[in-house]
Amino acid sequence: MKARELMLEREKKLTWEELGKALGRDPVYVDMLLYGYVEQQRRRWRS
């Protein structure tokens, strides 16, 4: 199951461990990946 599908079907918030498991990655990697994505989006919005 993909992480997006997992997030959409659940009502409660996911933990970093659950996201990491869904992506097959370490929770710290998932945290850094999402942080990088959010920062990139912020830069686009400011442009």
Sequence and secondary structure as in RCSB ss.txt:
>XXXX:A:sequence
MKARELMLEREKKLTWEELGKALGRDPVYVDMLLYGYVEQQRRRWRS
>XXXX:A:secstr
  HHHHHHH SS   HHHHHHHHTS HHHHHHHHHHHHHHHHHHHH 
